């Protein structure tokens, strides 16, 4: 059964006509990455806007690459009660 996948791409397929002209291939790729993150957040019950703001801040503050798995939406959601420390 692929109902979950079909629901996840519904917003994209409805808007596809509006996004037909992304500007270039790189812009279309970036859009796909952002949409993928948003849909993953939805599946995990995470506020995508809060997630993106927090993770962007942590990465800008030199979050260690060895701990990026902690920033995945499914891990991020579990740790909201105990905020992750910013990288030293």
HUVENHU-V260332 format. One record per pair of residues at least 24 apart in sequence whose ideal C-beta (glycine too) atoms are under 7 Angstrom apart, sorted by sequence separation. I is the first residue (numbers start at 0). GAP is how many residues later the second one is. If there is no record, write none. Layout:
# HUVENHU-V260332
((I,GAP) (I,GAP))
This chain:
# HUVENHU-V260332
((62,24) (50,25) (60,25) (61,25) (60,26) (45,27) (57,28) (43,29) (43,30) (45,30) (7,31) (45,31) (40,32) (44,32) (39,33) (43,33))
